[in-house]
Amino acid sequence: MFRKIFFIASILALVFGLKTAEAEEPNLKVLRKQMLIAIDKSKTTDSLFNNLNAIKEKSGIVNGFIGGLFALKAKHAWNPYLKLKYLNRSEKVFRQALIEDPHNIEIRFMRFSVEHNVPSILGFNKDLAADTDDIIAQLGKKNYGSADKELTIQIIKFLLHSKRCTPAQSQALNKHLTELT
């Protein structure tokens, strides 16, 4: 009898523990650090992908990270077919993330970063200008979304170093950078 009660209590604790874990948003600071590791390590990419994909109700930012992870899966894949398949999924998931949170500069930055680094011949760079424009507009409104000050500064520096900004955009970014530092 005691074993049955213990077994049922264990199952209930596990179920309630999983429900709580499913509802929680991941810690973005930790997630960002793991993403940096995932750039060079496919095992980290796969592990992080599986963990984020297990979240039942994904927010825009979680989908943004999943979009970034699909791009990293493309980077780590050796098969050209899989590379294109993962890039297509990345693009689709980024689109969904931006439907959920259209002015999140972190999601837009992740997509910009992917499109900036993918060879233009593949045609995955059609949102670079829109992402740059929206990031600058949100910076002007001081709408940093999920990005903290440190990340916001890194986003601005990356955009400036990408050499994809117009002179007017570079001037606006330099102004925002001065305000933040």
Salt bridges, closest charged atoms under 4 A:
ASP40 OD1 - LYS75 NZ 3.91
ASP46 OD1 - LYS73 NZ 2.89
GLU91 OE1 - ARG95 NH2 3.79
GLU91 OE2 - LYS126 NZ 2.54
GLU106 OE2 - ARG32 NE 2.71
ASP127 OD2 - ARG111 NH1 3.45
ASP131 OD1 - ARG108 NH1 2.75
ASP131 OD1 - ARG111 NH2 2.57
ASP134 OD1 - HIS103 ND1 2.98
ASP134 OD2 - ARG108 NE 2.97
ASP148 OD2 - LYS29 NZ 2.92
ASP148 OD2 - ARG32 NH1 3.71
GLU179 OE1 - LYS142 NZ 3.17
GLU179 OE2 - LYS175 NZ 3.77
GLU179 OE1 - HIS176 ND1 3.73
